[in-house]
């Protein structure tokens, strides 16, 4: 059984949250399989160097999220994960945390650039028309629908790229960043700026110019990422 390192907690981090985070790391390590019983509260208390009520609170929280199953007189068992469970963990920051959010923003930006280049290389008439329609929706939709229209444009690029792995990775990342962080920090750019950012991306894809598509996307993601990082800095201050 994998050893759980004893916990050193920064003052701003609630102890139960840090215990939950450490338990998630342990459960996701591959050492524990779905259906396995995890160490008892007493064992976890000794392994982590924290008090028993804190361990109990962390276990209860992960049980509520669906990650653990608590069986009376039997113990606590790892239920495994599905997409809904993982989303809740990401949204609550139990996997990402502030540093993880920054890493995901950076990773998303890099992958969006790659996908834009692939989309330009692999574009076809149907794909170009889809992207044209998505850009038109961004220009014409009501303000409250703009975030979805923005996301749909990027999703169309993923479809055009022809790479299902990158497409699906970015789909999950966008959901985590938008619903887990953007909506909580208010890191939203103006609609006019956002729309204008997407026009050169579209034009480069239509022209089949992969280098220009990557450059246009890099410029777009630089501004979007910077705004989110600044919002996170304000939140931490």
C-alpha positions as CSV (number, residue, x, y, z in Angstrom):
1,X,0.0,0.0,0.0
2,X,1.4,3.4,-0.9
3,X,2.5,5.6,1.9
4,X,0.7,8.9,2.5
5,X,3.1,11.7,3.4
6,X,2.5,13.6,6.6
7,X,0.8,16.9,6.0
8,X,2.3,20.4,6.3
9,X,-0.5,22.9,5.8
10,X,-0.2,26.5,4.8
11,X,-2.2,28.8,7.1
12,X,-4.8,29.7,4.5
13,X,-5.5,26.1,3.6
14,X,-8.3,24.5,5.7
15,X,-6.9,21.2,7.2
16,X,-9.8,19.1,6.0
17,X,-9.4,20.4,2.5
18,X,-5.7,19.5,2.5
19,X,-6.5,16.0,3.8
20,X,-9.1,15.6,1.1
21,X,-6.6,16.7,-1.5
22,X,-4.0,14.2,-0.2
23,X,-6.5,11.4,-0.2
24,X,-7.5,12.2,-3.7
25,X,-3.9,12.1,-4.8
26,X,-3.6,8.7,-3.1
27,X,-6.8,7.3,-4.7
28,X,-5.8,8.6,-8.2
29,X,-2.2,7.1,-7.9
30,X,-3.3,3.7,-9.2
31,X,-2.4,2.0,-5.9
32,X,-6.1,1.7,-5.1
33,X,-8.5,0.1,-7.5
34,X,-12.3,0.6,-7.6
35,X,-13.9,-1.6,-5.0
36,X,-10.8,-1.6,-2.7
37,X,-11.1,-0.7,0.9
38,X,-9.0,2.2,2.0
39,X,-7.1,2.4,5.3
40,X,-9.2,3.0,8.4
41,X,-9.6,6.4,10.0
42,X,-7.1,5.4,12.7
43,X,-4.5,4.3,10.1
44,X,-5.1,7.5,8.1
45,X,-4.7,9.6,11.2
46,X,-1.3,8.0,11.9
47,X,-0.2,8.1,8.2
48,X,-1.1,11.7,7.7
49,X,-0.3,13.1,11.1
50,X,-3.6,14.8,11.7
51,X,-6.4,14.3,14.1
52,X,-9.2,11.8,13.6
53,X,-12.1,14.3,13.3
54,X,-10.3,15.9,10.4
55,X,-9.8,12.6,8.7
56,X,-13.5,11.7,9.3
57,X,-14.6,15.1,7.8
58,X,-12.5,14.5,4.7
59,X,-13.8,11.0,4.2
60,X,-17.3,12.3,4.6
61,X,-16.7,15.0,2.0
62,X,-15.3,12.5,-0.5
63,X,-18.2,10.2,0.2
64,X,-20.7,13.0,-0.6
65,X,-18.9,13.7,-3.9
66,X,-19.2,10.0,-4.8
67,X,-15.6,9.1,-4.7
68,X,-15.8,6.9,-1.6
69,X,-18.5,4.6,-0.2
70,X,-18.8,4.3,3.6
71,X,-20.1,1.0,4.7
72,X,-21.1,0.7,8.4
73,X,-19.1,-2.0,10.2
74,X,-17.1,-2.8,7.1
75,X,-15.0,0.2,6.2
76,X,-14.6,2.8,3.5
77,X,-14.3,1.8,-0.2
78,X,-13.0,3.5,-3.3
79,X,-15.9,3.7,-5.8
80,X,-13.7,4.8,-8.7
81,X,-14.4,7.9,-10.8
82,X,-16.6,9.0,-13.7
83,X,-16.7,12.3,-15.6
84,X,-19.3,13.8,-13.2
85,X,-17.2,13.0,-10.1
86,X,-14.0,14.4,-11.7
87,X,-15.8,17.6,-12.7
88,X,-17.0,18.2,-9.2
89,X,-13.5,17.6,-7.9
90,X,-12.0,20.0,-10.4
91,X,-14.7,22.6,-9.8
92,X,-14.2,22.6,-6.0
93,X,-10.5,22.9,-6.5
94,X,-9.7,19.6,-4.7
95,X,-7.5,18.4,-7.6
96,X,-6.4,21.7,-9.2
97,X,-6.1,24.2,-6.4
98,X,-4.8,27.7,-7.4
99,X,-1.5,26.4,-8.9
100,X,-3.2,23.6,-10.8
101,X,-5.6,26.2,-12.3
102,X,-2.7,28.2,-13.6
103,X,-1.1,25.0,-15.1
104,X,-4.4,24.1,-16.8
105,X,-4.8,27.6,-18.2
106,X,-1.3,27.4,-19.7
107,X,-1.8,23.9,-21.0
108,X,-5.1,24.8,-22.6
109,X,-3.5,27.8,-24.3
110,X,-0.7,25.7,-25.8
111,X,-3.2,23.0,-27.1
112,X,-5.5,25.6,-28.6
113,X,-2.6,26.8,-30.7
114,X,-1.8,23.3,-31.9
115,X,-5.4,22.6,-32.8
116,X,-5.7,25.9,-34.7
117,X,-2.8,24.9,-36.9
118,X,-4.1,21.4,-37.5
119,X,-7.5,22.8,-38.4
120,X,-6.0,25.1,-41.0
121,X,-4.1,22.1,-42.5
122,X,-7.1,19.7,-42.5
123,X,-9.9,22.2,-43.4
124,X,-12.5,21.2,-45.9
125,X,-15.5,23.0,-47.4
126,X,-17.9,21.6,-44.8
127,X,-15.5,22.5,-41.9
128,X,-15.1,26.0,-43.2
129,X,-18.8,26.5,-43.4
130,X,-19.3,25.2,-39.8
131,X,-16.6,27.6,-38.6
132,X,-18.2,30.5,-40.5
133,X,-21.5,29.7,-38.9
134,X,-20.0,29.6,-35.4
135,X,-18.3,33.0,-36.0
136,X,-21.5,34.5,-37.2
137,X,-23.3,33.2,-34.1
138,X,-20.7,35.0,-31.9
139,X,-21.5,38.2,-33.8
140,X,-25.3,37.9,-33.7
141,X,-26.2,36.1,-30.5
142,X,-27.6,37.8,-27.4
143,X,-25.0,38.8,-24.8
144,X,-25.9,36.1,-22.4
145,X,-25.3,33.4,-25.1
146,X,-21.9,34.7,-26.1
147,X,-19.8,32.5,-23.8
148,X,-21.5,29.4,-25.3
149,X,-21.0,30.7,-28.9
150,X,-17.3,31.4,-28.1
151,X,-16.9,27.9,-26.8
152,X,-18.7,26.5,-29.9
153,X,-16.2,28.2,-32.2
154,X,-13.3,26.6,-30.4
155,X,-15.1,23.2,-30.4
156,X,-15.5,23.5,-34.2
157,X,-11.8,24.0,-34.5
158,X,-11.3,20.8,-32.6
159,X,-13.6,19.0,-35.1
160,X,-11.7,20.5,-38.0
161,X,-8.4,19.4,-36.6
162,X,-9.2,15.8,-37.1
163,X,-7.5,14.9,-33.8
164,X,-10.1,13.3,-31.5
165,X,-7.7,13.2,-28.5
166,X,-6.9,16.9,-28.6
167,X,-10.5,17.7,-29.3
168,X,-11.7,15.9,-26.2
169,X,-8.9,17.1,-24.0
170,X,-9.7,20.7,-24.8
171,X,-13.4,20.2,-24.4
172,X,-12.8,19.1,-20.8
173,X,-10.3,21.9,-20.1
174,X,-12.6,24.5,-21.5
175,X,-15.4,23.3,-19.2
176,X,-13.2,23.3,-16.1
177,X,-11.8,26.8,-16.8
178,X,-15.1,28.4,-17.8
179,X,-17.4,26.8,-15.1
180,X,-14.8,26.2,-12.5
181,X,-12.8,29.4,-12.6
182,X,-13.9,32.1,-15.1
183,X,-17.4,32.3,-13.6
184,X,-16.0,32.4,-10.1
185,X,-13.3,35.1,-10.7
186,X,-15.1,37.2,-13.3
187,X,-12.2,37.0,-15.7
188,X,-14.3,38.0,-18.7
189,X,-13.1,40.1,-21.6
190,X,-15.4,42.4,-23.6
191,X,-17.5,40.9,-26.3
192,X,-16.1,43.2,-28.9
193,X,-12.5,42.2,-28.1
194,X,-13.4,38.5,-27.9
195,X,-15.1,38.5,-31.3
196,X,-12.3,40.5,-32.9
197,X,-9.8,38.0,-31.6
198,X,-11.5,35.2,-33.5
199,X,-11.7,36.8,-36.9
200,X,-8.0,36.3,-37.9
201,X,-8.2,32.8,-36.6
202,X,-11.1,32.1,-38.9
203,X,-9.4,33.8,-41.9
204,X,-6.2,31.9,-41.4
205,X,-8.1,28.6,-41.3
206,X,-10.0,29.4,-44.4
207,X,-6.8,30.3,-46.2
208,X,-5.2,27.0,-45.1
209,X,-2.4,29.0,-43.5
210,X,-1.4,26.9,-40.4
211,X,1.3,29.3,-39.3
212,X,-1.0,32.3,-39.3
213,X,-3.7,30.3,-37.6
214,X,-1.3,29.3,-34.8
215,X,-0.1,32.9,-34.5
216,X,-3.7,34.3,-34.3
217,X,-4.7,31.8,-31.7
218,X,-1.5,32.4,-29.7
219,X,-2.3,36.1,-29.6
220,X,-5.9,35.4,-28.6
221,X,-4.9,32.9,-25.8
222,X,-2.2,35.3,-24.5
223,X,-4.8,37.9,-23.7
224,X,-7.4,35.5,-22.4
225,X,-4.9,33.7,-20.2
226,X,-3.4,36.9,-18.9
227,X,-6.9,38.2,-17.8
228,X,-7.6,34.9,-15.9
229,X,-4.2,34.9,-14.2
230,X,-4.7,38.5,-13.1
231,X,-8.1,37.5,-11.7
232,X,-6.6,34.6,-9.8
233,X,-3.9,37.0,-8.4
234,X,-6.6,39.3,-7.1
235,X,-8.5,36.4,-5.6
236,X,-5.3,35.2,-3.8
237,X,-4.5,38.7,-2.5
